[in-house]
């Protein structure tokens, strides 16, 4: 089972990694950072994190994730975002990887209906967990423009946070079902 890391400070520090910022050029940015504990050995966890079939099952709204090469994937995701439905098509690439210890992923996707572009830079580090088999620490920066940028970040943030939680719950279930 996954467990969220409870070590984040309670009071805002002014340089909160989960703050959202508005860029001068109409691009919105959200940042996320946390850690989850998953009862799986690092090698087993890595295998799930890089398997397109498992990713398609675990990523909310994923219709298809296909491996194009060892490092590149194509993605098709449809998500309801407040009053918008975005159908994203794009690619993700492991720009840095050291299996099973860490991976840095860069992804870009576009929704032609809303003219929204999403770019994600995410890093995951798998460590031996103190309470469970693995601790997966992650950071992610999501930038977006177009129709999605008309949404207030306070509307989009909880949706993305819920999707992150769902992803890790689905990943945990996939690992447990494989045992």
C-alpha positions as CSV (number, residue, x, y, z in Angstrom):
1,X,0.0,0.0,0.0
2,X,1.3,3.5,-0.7
3,X,1.6,6.1,2.1
4,X,2.2,9.8,1.8
5,X,5.2,11.3,3.4
6,X,4.1,13.4,6.4
7,X,7.3,15.4,6.7
8,X,6.3,18.6,4.9
9,X,6.3,21.8,7.0
10,X,3.0,22.9,8.3
11,X,3.5,26.6,7.9
12,X,4.2,28.2,4.5
13,X,7.8,29.2,4.1
14,X,7.5,31.6,1.1
15,X,9.3,29.2,-1.2
16,X,6.7,26.4,-1.2
17,X,7.4,24.0,-4.0
18,X,3.6,23.5,-4.4
19,X,2.9,27.2,-5.2
20,X,1.6,28.1,-8.6
21,X,2.9,31.0,-10.6
22,X,1.7,32.9,-13.6
23,X,4.3,33.5,-16.3
24,X,4.3,36.9,-18.1
25,X,3.6,35.2,-21.5
26,X,0.2,33.6,-20.5
27,X,1.8,30.3,-19.4
28,X,0.6,28.9,-16.0
29,X,2.9,26.7,-13.8
30,X,2.1,24.3,-11.0
31,X,4.7,22.6,-8.9
32,X,4.3,19.4,-6.8
33,X,6.7,17.5,-4.5
34,X,6.0,14.7,-2.1
35,X,6.9,11.1,-1.4
36,X,4.9,7.9,-1.2
37,X,5.9,4.6,0.4
38,X,5.1,1.5,-1.7
39,X,5.4,-2.1,-0.6
40,X,7.6,-3.2,-3.5
41,X,11.3,-3.7,-4.0
42,X,13.0,-1.0,-6.1
43,X,13.5,-3.3,-9.1
44,X,9.8,-4.3,-9.1
45,X,8.7,-0.7,-8.7
46,X,11.0,0.4,-11.6
47,X,9.5,-2.3,-13.9
48,X,6.0,-1.0,-13.3
49,X,7.0,2.7,-13.7
50,X,8.5,2.0,-17.1
51,X,5.9,-0.5,-18.4
52,X,3.5,1.1,-20.9
53,X,0.7,-1.4,-20.2
54,X,0.9,-0.7,-16.4
55,X,1.2,3.1,-17.1
56,X,-2.0,3.0,-19.2
57,X,-3.8,1.2,-16.4
58,X,-2.5,3.6,-13.7
59,X,-2.5,7.1,-15.2
60,X,-5.9,8.7,-14.8
61,X,-7.5,9.3,-18.2
62,X,-4.8,7.3,-20.2
63,X,-6.3,5.8,-23.3
64,X,-2.9,4.6,-24.7
65,X,0.7,4.8,-23.7
66,X,3.0,3.2,-26.1
67,X,6.8,2.6,-25.9
68,X,8.5,4.1,-29.0
69,X,12.0,3.2,-27.7
70,X,13.7,2.5,-24.4
71,X,13.4,6.1,-23.4
72,X,10.4,7.5,-25.4
73,X,6.7,6.9,-25.1
74,X,3.6,8.3,-27.0
75,X,0.7,9.3,-24.8
76,X,-3.0,9.8,-25.4
77,X,-4.9,11.0,-22.3
78,X,-8.4,12.5,-22.0
79,X,-9.3,14.3,-18.8
80,X,-12.2,16.5,-17.6
81,X,-10.7,19.7,-16.1
82,X,-13.3,21.8,-14.5
83,X,-15.6,22.9,-17.4
84,X,-13.1,21.7,-20.1
85,X,-12.4,18.3,-21.5
86,X,-8.9,17.9,-22.8
87,X,-7.8,15.2,-25.1
88,X,-4.0,15.2,-25.0
89,X,-1.7,13.7,-27.5
90,X,2.0,13.9,-27.1
91,X,5.3,12.2,-26.1
92,X,7.2,11.6,-22.9
93,X,10.9,10.9,-22.7
94,X,13.2,9.6,-19.9
95,X,15.8,12.3,-20.3
96,X,17.8,10.9,-17.4
97,X,17.5,7.4,-15.9
98,X,19.5,5.2,-13.6
99,X,17.3,2.1,-13.1
100,X,16.0,1.4,-10.5
101,X,17.2,4.5,-8.6
102,X,15.9,7.5,-10.4
103,X,14.3,8.9,-13.6
104,X,13.7,12.3,-15.0
105,X,10.9,12.6,-17.5
106,X,10.1,15.4,-19.9
107,X,6.7,15.3,-21.6
108,X,4.7,17.5,-23.9
109,X,1.1,17.1,-25.0
110,X,-1.4,19.2,-27.0
111,X,-5.2,19.5,-27.0
112,X,-6.4,20.8,-30.3
113,X,-10.0,21.5,-29.0
114,X,-8.9,24.1,-26.4
115,X,-5.5,25.0,-28.0
116,X,-3.9,23.9,-24.7
117,X,-0.3,22.8,-24.5
118,X,1.0,21.0,-21.4
119,X,4.7,20.5,-20.6
120,X,5.8,18.4,-17.6
121,X,9.2,17.9,-16.1
122,X,9.1,15.2,-13.4
123,X,11.7,13.5,-11.4
124,X,11.3,10.3,-9.3
125,X,13.8,8.8,-7.0
126,X,13.3,5.3,-5.5
127,X,15.0,4.7,-2.2
128,X,14.9,2.0,0.4
129,X,11.9,2.9,2.6
130,X,12.2,3.0,6.3
131,X,8.7,1.8,6.9
132,X,8.0,0.0,3.6
133,X,10.1,-1.6,0.9
134,X,10.4,1.5,-1.2
135,X,10.1,5.3,-0.8
136,X,9.4,7.0,-4.1
137,X,10.1,10.8,-3.8
138,X,8.9,12.9,-6.7
139,X,8.9,16.5,-8.0
140,X,6.9,17.7,-10.9
141,X,6.5,21.0,-12.7
142,X,3.6,21.4,-15.0
143,X,3.3,24.4,-17.4
144,X,0.3,24.9,-19.5
145,X,-1.1,27.5,-21.9
146,X,-4.1,28.0,-24.2
147,X,-7.7,27.3,-23.0
148,X,-6.6,25.5,-19.9
149,X,-4.7,28.6,-18.8
150,X,-8.0,30.4,-18.5
151,X,-8.7,28.3,-15.4
152,X,-7.6,29.7,-12.1
153,X,-4.7,27.6,-10.8
154,X,-6.7,27.0,-7.6
155,X,-9.2,25.1,-9.7
156,X,-6.6,23.0,-11.6
157,X,-4.3,22.2,-8.6
158,X,-6.7,20.0,-6.7
159,X,-7.6,18.1,-9.9
160,X,-3.9,17.4,-10.6
161,X,-3.3,16.5,-7.0
162,X,-6.2,14.1,-7.0
163,X,-4.8,12.5,-10.2
164,X,-1.4,12.1,-8.6
165,X,-3.0,10.4,-5.6
166,X,-5.0,8.2,-7.9
167,X,-1.9,7.3,-10.0
168,X,0.0,6.1,-6.9
169,X,-3.1,4.2,-5.6
170,X,-3.5,2.5,-9.0
171,X,0.3,1.8,-9.1
172,X,0.1,0.2,-5.6
173,X,-2.9,-1.9,-6.7
174,X,-1.1,-3.0,-9.9
175,X,1.9,-4.1,-7.9
176,X,-0.2,-5.9,-5.2
177,X,-2.2,-7.7,-7.9
178,X,1.0,-8.9,-9.6
179,X,2.1,-10.6,-6.4
